[in-house]
Amino acid sequence: MTTNTFDPAPFLARPGVPELLAALKADEGAVRFVGGAVRDHLLGAPVSDLDVATIYEPPRVIGYLEDAGIKAIPTGIDHGTITAVSQGTVVEVTTLRADVDTDGRRAEVAFTTDWEEDSRRRDFTINALYADPTTGELFDYHGGLADLEARRVAFIGDPLERIAEDHLRILRFFRFHARFSDGAPDAAGLAACAEQANTLKSLSRERIADELLKLLALPDPHPTVEVMEAHGIFAPVLPEITAAGVERLKQLQLFEAEAGRKCRPIRRLAALLPREPDVARDVASRLKLSKEQRDRLSSAAIPAKGSARELAYRLGPLYAIDRLALTPWWESPSGKSRADAVRYVERWDVPQLPVKGGDLIRMGLEPGPLVARTLRAIENEWIDNDFADDARFDTIVDRHLACARADSEA
């Protein structure tokens, strides 16, 4: 539930924030809290990042901060952003801006002292809320409070103009809808995103991946992803995502709830893609995912086979859980349900093979390929016997050693 009043006390209680605001002349109206910090605070949600806007241009911001003994890092100085570190608290300080020229990927800006002009270059009404840190007065130039109350994500002004300024706003529209909205997306925003979906091709794949994974990290992305697929949002950049993949995502989310699993964005992305490792590798390469993410995405594309313990041993628990979660038709040799198997794997202390190559050499095998083949054969039978205990394992080793000696003498 939102409110038209803003209590700055929780922000002022953070170490170093009162000192930072004093340095930037907050008592003279020169600085305001802005954006997500205001939005989330009004919703009663946790506020992680703290952003403020100011009428002062970057060199003056840096001077004021340094005079107050506050570290100022010019992280985005060309666009007016200074990262301030005050008593360990990190605050992004951005000068009021107006767009001079945009190409859908980056913007050329001019600094201004007009708060409303700064608000017009922001994306959604709920992100263009400002709050005076001393009085708590709210400034809402575009109906953001009403949209927040209605749980509606709407572009500021003409959605086509906002998208033309930054094509990534298409994906942000859907991510914010999945996070904040109830029901169908804003009709005008949805129509504009569908019309301009091809402009996503101009974006770097890293930016697309970042937005997509943020969307998939939300508690219930499926309804929004379903709308995106139905309106052709993925087609220009990720044509591999089809209605079948959206249904797999729905089933995965149901399974996550049943098994008490945390959502994993990469696993959810794997659900959206065909169960083909080559396709997963190609998508991971296109999105420029990290090596760990690429490996996990391609592994998750392979259906689960064998026992849950074998999967956990061969792949590691996390990769094993991915395959189990994404293989609805998996059948357990031990009769465990898929949910039970996942919970078991999470707790299971994965054993190590009790024998090593050096042990086999000490038992009489000549060093070389025969040792590796024998070790592999022992390991496979040990796994097939459900990780046989000491007595049975000794029998397995003795039998394979005998076969290996016979092979070497033949």
N, C-alpha and C positions, 0 to 999 in steps of 0.2 A: 504494500500500500504506500503510495507516495504522499507527500505533504508539500504545501507551498512555503513552508518555513525551513530554514537551513541552520543547523546548529554546528558551528565551526569548531566546537570544543574538542571533539576527538582528533581533529587534524592538529589543533594547537597543542595537544598533549604529546605529540611526537617530538622526540629530542631534536632541537635545533630549528624547528619550524618557526616558532615566534621570533627567533633571532633573524632568520632569513626574511620573514615578512617585514620586520622592522627595517632591515637594510634596504629593502625595495620600497620603502615609504608607503606601506599598506594603509596607514592612518590618513594618507592624503588621497586615497582612492586610486593609486597607481598600479595595483596588482589585485587579481582575483583568482580564486580557484576556478578550474574549468574542466569541461569534458567528462571523461569517465569517472573521475573522482566524485564530482557533484552528482552525476547520474546514479552511481551505485550507492552513494550515501543516502540519497533520497529514497531508494528502494529498500534500504536496510540491509544491503549486501556488503560483504567485506570489501574494503578499498585497499588495493595493493599499491598501484602506482599513483603518485601525487603529482599533478600537473598544475602549473599556474601560468596565467597570461599577464603581460605587463605592457604599459605604454612606452617603456624605455627600450631604446635600441641596444643591440648586444654589447657594444663596447662600454656603454654606460652601466649595463647590468653587471658586467664583469668587474668594473671599477667599484660599484657599490658593494658587491659581494666580497671582493678581496679586502676592501677597507674594513669590513666587518669580520675579517678572519675566516671567511667561508670559501672553501675551495670551489673554483669555477672552471668547468671543463668545456671547451668549445666544440661539443659533439656535433652540432648542426648549425654552426654559426651563420652559414650562408642563407639558411632558411629561418634564422632568428632563434635557434634553440641553444640554450646553455644548460648543461647539467650541473646543478649545485649540490654539493655534499656538505651538509651542516650537521655537525655532531653525529655523523654516521647515517643520517637520513638523506636519501637521494630524492631530489625534486627537479623535474624538468621545468625550466623557466623559458617561455617563448614570447617573443615580442609580437604584438598585434600585427597581422599581415593582411594584405590583399593580393589576390592573384593578378599578375600582369600578363602572363602568357602560360598556357598549358598545352601539352600534347598527348595527354592521357597516361603518361608514364611519369613525368616530372613537371614541376611547376617553377616558373620564375616569379618571385614575389617582391612586393614593395612593402616597406614597413608603414604603419599607420598608427594613429592614436584614437581611431574610431572603433569602439567595441562592437557596434552592430556590423560594421564593414568586415571586421575579423570573423564574426559569426557566420557571415554569408558564404565564406569559403570552406566551411566545415561540411561534413557529409550528411548527417542525419539530425533531425530536430532534437532528439534526446541527447545528442553529443554536443549541442551548442548552448548548454546551460552554464551560467557563470554565477559565482557566489562571492560576495564581499567577505573577506576573512575577519573583519572586525565587527561588522554589524549583522552578518548572516543574510543580508538582502540578496534575493535572487533576481537574476536578469535573464529573461526568456524572450528572445526576439522572434521566434518562429513557431510557437505553440508546442514546445518540447514537453512542458509539464503536462499538458492535456494528453499528448501521445504517450507519455510515460504512464499516466494513470490508466490509459486504455490499452496498455501493453501493445503499442503499435510502433513499428519502425517505418519512418517515412523520410524521404529525402527532403532537404531544404530547397524550397522553390521547385524549379523544373528538374525532374529526375534525369532527363537526357543531358542537361547542362552539367549536372553534378558528375555523371558518368563520363562525359567528354573530358572533364578536368582530370579524372583518374579512373582508368578502366577497372582497377582493382576494387572499386566501390561496388561492382556487380557482386563479387564474392562476399564482400563485407556486408552487403545488404542481407544476404541469406544467412550469414553467420550470426548477425545481430538478431535477425528474425528468430532463428532457432534458439537463441539465448534468452530473448526478452519477450517474445510475442506469444499470444494465444490465437489460435485459428489461422485463417488464410493470410498470406502476405498482403501488404498494401497493394491495391490493384494497379495504381499508377506506377509504383516502383517496380512491380513484377513485370508489367508490360514493357517498361523501358529496358530492364535487364534482358529480357528475352530478345528485344529488338537489337540490342547492342552486344549480344553474346559473342559475336565474331571478333569484337575488339579485344577480347581476352588474349588473342593470338599475339598481340603486341607486347604483352607483359613477359618478364623473365619467368622461367619455370620455377625458380626458387620462390618468388612471391606467390605464385599460384599454389605451390606445395604448402607453404606456410599457412595460407588462409584455409586451404582444404583440411589440413591436419588440425587446425584450431577448431574448425567446424565439427570434425569427427570426434574431437575430445569432449564435446558437450554431452550432457546426460542423455538427450534424446534427439539426435540429428535426423533420424529416419524420415519423419514427415516432411522436413524441409528438403532433404536430398531427393525425396520422391517428386516434389514440386520442381526442383531444379532439372531433374532428368526429363520430366514430362514437358518442360518448356525449352528444352534444347540448350541448356546452359553449359553442360559438359561437352557437348558434341564438338565444338571447335578445338578444344585442347585435350580432352580425355574421352575420345569416342568409345573407348573400351567399357565405359560405364553405361550400362543399359538397364532396362526395367528388371531383368533377371538379377543383376547385381544389387539393385535397390531392395529386392525381395530378400536376397541373402543377408543384406545388412539388417533388415527387420528381424529375420530369424536369429541372427547373431545377438542382437540386442535382447531378444527374449531369452536366449540362452544365458547371456551375461547376468540377467536378473535372476534366473533360476539357480545358477551356480554361484551366485554371489561374487561375480568377477568384477574387478575394476575395468573400466573401458580402456582400451588401448587403441589409439588412433591408427597405427600401422595395421593392426589386425582388422580394424573396420575398413580400412582402405583395401586390404586383401579381399574382404568380403564383397566389395563393389566390383572387383575385377574377375574375369574368367579364371577358372581353376587351371591355369596353364603357366608354369614357371617362366617360360620364355616371354609371355606377355607381361608378367609381373616384373621381370628384369628390364624389359624395354620401358615400361612406365617409370620404374625407379630411376633409370638412366635419364629419361626425359625430364623428370622432376628434379634431377640432381640431388637425390636423397643421399644421406651419408652411407658409408659402406655397411654399417650395422643395420640401417633401415633397409637397404637393398637386399641384404642377405635374408633378413627376416621376412620381407615381402615375398621373395621368391620361394622361401621355404614354406610359408603359409599356403602357397598355391598348390602344394602337393597333398592329396588326400591322406588322412591318417590310416595306417595299416599296422596290424600286430597289437601287442598289448600296450597299455599306457606306460608300464614300466620300461618296456623296450624303447618306446619313443623317447621317454625322458632320459634314458641312458645314452642313446645314440645322438640325440639332438640337444639335450639340455632341457630343463623343465619349461622354460619360457617358450621355446620353439615347439615343444611337444604340446603345450596347452593351446598354442595357436592352431595347430593342425586338428586337435580334438575339437576345439570350439567351432571350427569351420567345416567339420565333416559330420553332418547330421546323421548319416547312415552308418557311422562307425559302430562296429560290434565288438564288445569286449570278450576276449577268451575267458575271462574270469567272471563274466556276468555283471560287472559293474556298469552302472549307467554312465553316460557321458559326463554328467555333472559330478557324479561321485568320483569318476576317474580324474577329472580336473582337480578336484579338491585333494585327492590322494597324492597326485603328482606334486602339487604345491608343497605338501608336507614331507614327501619322501626324501630320505637322505640317499642320494644316488651313490651306489657303491663303485669301487674301482675293481677292475679285473685283478684277481689275487695273484696272478703270475705275470712276469715280464719277460722280455726277450732274453735278458741276461740270465734269468733263472733257467730257461731252456738250454742255454749254452752250457751252464754249469751241470745240467743233467745229461750232457753228452752230445748235444746237437752241434754241428759245425756252423760257425757264423756264416750268414748269407741269406739268400731269399727263402730257403727252407724254414728258417726260424720265423720269418714274418708270416709265411703261409700257415705254419702250424699254430702260431699264436692267434691268427685270425679264425682258424677252425675251432680252436678251444673256446674262444670268445663267443662265436656263434652258437655252439652247443650249450655253453653256459647260459646264454640268454634264452635259448629255446627251452631250457629246463628251468625257466623262471628264476635265474640267478642262483643256481644250485649251491647248497651249503657245502661245508668243508669236505665231508666224507664223499659226497657225490662228485664234488669238483675234482678231488684227487683221482677218482676213477676216470673222469673225462681227460685229465692231463695225461695219465698213464697210457690210455688208449691212443691218444694222438701222438704221443712220443714214440710209441711202438710203431705206428704207421710211418712216422717221419724217418725213423731209423731204417725201416725196411725200404723206403723209397731211396734213401741215400746209399744203401748197399746194393740196390738193383742195377 
